[in-house]
Amino acid sequence: MEIKFLEIDLEKDLIAIETVAKKSFSVTPDATLAEWFNFDYMVKMIKEDRGLCLKAVADNNDIAGMIFALQESPINGKEGVEKWVIIIAGVDPKYTNQGIGTLLLQKLEELVKVRGVKKMFTYTNKDDIKVINFYRKNGYEDAGWIKDYQYGKDNSAAFLLKSL
């Protein structure tokens, strides 16, 4: 398994990343991927050097997984530069339980740390124990939750934070 940058100039690469994300989130009960993620904005942030997208490439050249993180808003000054948020991470279901998500996360953390990032955080549905446990296993700590944060009533978000 090899971890590489998303080659945003290659339409084929972006299509493959979208496919992995759609497969990963096809079982998410609370919202469709299109309701909460915008691939055009992802590309814009990568081109502005405010975001990073990595892909996991299998031996057969399939894209097995992806992760995208974004700099916190630069309007927040130093805090905005030193803190990044993981917006989306996904592994194609046929490649799950092979450590791909962990490899992607570790490489992302390594790359942003070189940029001076001090903290990474993410959030997910408060009831998504599998995702919460994944981040906990990788050193992220519970940072609280916000009631009704995502998609209306009774869909609260759990936040997880890691100091790098």
C-alpha positions, -999 to +999 in steps of 0.1 A: +000+000+000+014+034-010+002+068+003+003+096-023-009+131-027-041+135-047-031+147-082-058+173-085-051+180-122-060+145-132-097+142-136-094+104-133-079+108-098-107+130-086-133+106-099-116+077-081-115+097-048-152+106-051-160+069-058-141+058-026-158+085-006-193+075-019-187+038-012-174+047+023-204+068+032-231+048+014-241+033+047-242+066+067-278+069+078-279+106+087-271+123+055-258+118+020-223+127+011-235+154-012-253+171+017-221+177+037-191+175+013-181+195-017-154+181-039-150+214-059-143+232-027-118+205-017-099+211-050-100+248-044-085+245-009-057+221-022-049+246-050-047+274-024-024+252-003-049+253+026-059+217+023-043+183+017-058+152+002-040+119+003-049+086-014-040+050-005-031+032-036-033-006-036-008-029-054-033-033-083-035+006-086-070+008-071-075+038-048-083+020-016-088+050+007-086+088+010-083+115+036-088+153+033-079+179+059-082+216+059-065+245+076-088+261+102-100+295+090-070+319+087-093+346+101-084+330+134-048+341+131-022+318+146-049+294+158-061+291+123-027+282+109-017+258+137-049+238+138-063+217+110-096+197+107-100+164+091-131+168+070-134+134+054-116+100+056-128+069+039-117+034+029-133+014+001-153-013+019-134-041+001-102-028+017-114-022+053-097-037+084-062-036+067-048-005+085-053+018+055-072+045+075-044+045+101-017+048+074-035+077+058-040+095+091-004+090+102+009+103+068-014+133+070-002+141+105+034+139+095+029+162+065+009+189+084+034+188+113+061+199+089+039+229+081+038+240+117+005+224+126+002+218+164-033+203+166-056+182+145-093+177+151-122+160+136-159+155+143-185+129+135-219+119+145-220+113+183-234+079+178-208+067+152-188+046+177-167+029+150-153+062+138-149+076+173-130+045+184-108+047+152-097+082+162-092+073+198-071+043+188-049+068+169-043+091+198-073+115+195-090+125+227-126+134+233-130+172+231-167+174+237-199+174+216-224+198+203-261+190+205-280+190+172-248+201+153-253+181+121-285+180+101-310+190+127-325+177+158-311+146+175-279+145+154-252+157+177-215+158+168-186+144+188-153+163+185-119+146+188-086+164+191-049+155+190-018+176+198+009+168+173 
